[in-house]
Amino acid sequence: MYISTRGNMEKQTSAQAIAMGMVPSGGLFVPETIPQICWQELRNEDYAGLATKIMRLFLDDLPSEILEEAVKVYGDGRFEGANPAPLVDAGDCGILELWHGPTAAFKDMALQVLPYFLASSMKTIGLRSEVLILTATSGDTGKAALEGFKDVPGTKIAVFYPDGGVSPVQERQMITTGGSNTYVAAVKGNFDECQTAVKKMFSSSSLKEKLSRKNLVFSSANSINWGRLMPQIVYYFWAYLQAVDRREVNPGEKINIVVPTGNFGNILAAYYAKKMGLPIANLICASNKNNVLTDFFQSGIYNSKRPFHLTSSPSMDILISSNFERFLFEVSGRNPQKIKAWFSDLSSNGKFEVDRETLNSCRQNMVAGWASEEEVTGTIHRVYQNFDYLIDPHTAVGIKVYEDYRRKHGDDTYTIVTSTASPFKFAHHVFNALQEGASVDPWDALTSLSDLTGWEIPPGLKDLSLKAAQKVTRLSSAQLEEYLIREFSLDTCI
Ligand SMILES: *Cc1c(COP(=O)(O)O)cnc(C)c1O
């Protein structure tokens, strides 16, 4: 069963939690108890087998055939190569490559399976409505969600991204999706404003009423939805099993995990993997110049009232990390009263401060650091020079923060950095980092980078500039609701 972080809803089954996406009156669903599993039991499984064993523990009321059907995505060719999440070596750390899916970012690991869970959840709870998935994206979730839900019967998906706040490749990927049930619009303002406007529509009762007259209900493909977070737990077990197989660590020995962080979903999945029993020593939360989380771990004050920076790692340009709420819930002793107070401060004053005890508990569970733009460029360059290995700017943030951590703490524990996107997704930054002083057009950069390094452009990013694109719809955040009403004819009655 699932409970709300704010204690404002009675327990729900997994199907209900996934179908709803978030608690309607604010708050996020978390499992009532965290299941335990012994990693040794998982040896010899392939990725699909591992995913089945882990996710079954969380999906109490979904039929097991659905789970078995869903995990086939990891082996049916949608992910390139035999291993959907290979662990590779890059000098001082292991790198878990999570970008072999159709859209070349780690979001595919979850968004390829979420449509199965959502459809099955709707059926399980006897809802005959169609689902309208609302998604705010800082770049990668949007395309991954569009690909996952494109032409899936019973679903429609609307994606909103910050106008000018995503990379040219990311935007192009989204507007070339096609499909009869996909809607995409650019919203003026930054990602936080976009995400806040989307969350507001979620909780608008007048909008919900209009939807229900059309036999539609809202759900979410963002990592606020438990169905999106859960599949991400699997690859941390997978990473550990590979590290043991490759004799990087002895069986049972603890490892560190570094995660380039934005909305805090990916690192939260690692935290839950640790709670389930995976031998993890330290979790390292890496931010870019939007370093609100680094400051929080220093001071205990979460202050989103600060300049918003557009960086070369746009998927981490976030000042309000939604899933941090789940982490605080866990480390504060699952106290919904505290969460309610903090998050009401955040929404009215843009900040909150936690008590000493909670801060100490945060620090016992996680270390945080950040990297500047110059450091990111330097890291991409250095890693290529030294190890002949290409990384994207998000992954570079992770590696730089790890290097600082290791120097400062002298911790030689085997460490895995999650690589969250293909370097080709941000080819112009990567190319410019390799060729100092060079400056290429975003479209030429993919070919230039491939020519320079001999690495292949991932299939999903090839010929993007040639694909038919829809015209970009531009909206202010105040026009989102109006847009939905118009596109889905919510004001007409039939
Ligand atoms: C989404 C994303 C992130 C941030 O992940 P969160 O789960 O939001 O913390 C980091 N890197 C890339 C490439 C992403 O697409």
PDBQT file of the ligand as one rigid body, heavy atoms in Angstrom, charges set to zero:
ROOT
HETATM    1  C1  LIG A 501      16.370  14.187 -16.002  1.00  0.00    +0.000 C 
HETATM    2  C2  LIG A 501      17.840  14.243 -16.122  1.00  0.00    +0.000 A 
HETATM    3  C3  LIG A 501      18.655  14.458 -15.008  1.00  0.00    +0.000 A 
HETATM    4  C4  LIG A 501      18.104  14.713 -13.636  1.00  0.00    +0.000 C 
HETATM    5  O1  LIG A 501      17.462  13.584 -13.115  1.00  0.00    +0.000 OA
HETATM    6  P1  LIG A 501      16.457  13.736 -11.862  1.00  0.00    +0.000 P 
HETATM    7  O2  LIG A 501      15.865  12.399 -11.690  1.00  0.00    +0.000 OA
HETATM    8  O3  LIG A 501      15.445  14.755 -12.301  1.00  0.00    +0.000 OA
HETATM    9  O4  LIG A 501      17.262  14.205 -10.717  1.00  0.00    +0.000 OA
HETATM   10  C5  LIG A 501      20.037  14.420 -15.190  1.00  0.00    +0.000 A 
HETATM   11  N1  LIG A 501      20.573  14.229 -16.402  1.00  0.00    +0.000 NA
HETATM   12  C6  LIG A 501      19.819  14.041 -17.508  1.00  0.00    +0.000 A 
HETATM   13  C7  LIG A 501      20.479  13.865 -18.828  1.00  0.00    +0.000 C 
HETATM   14  C8  LIG A 501      18.425  14.031 -17.409  1.00  0.00    +0.000 A 
HETATM   15  O5  LIG A 501      17.685  13.846 -18.506  1.00  0.00    +0.000 OA
ENDROOT
TORSDOF 0
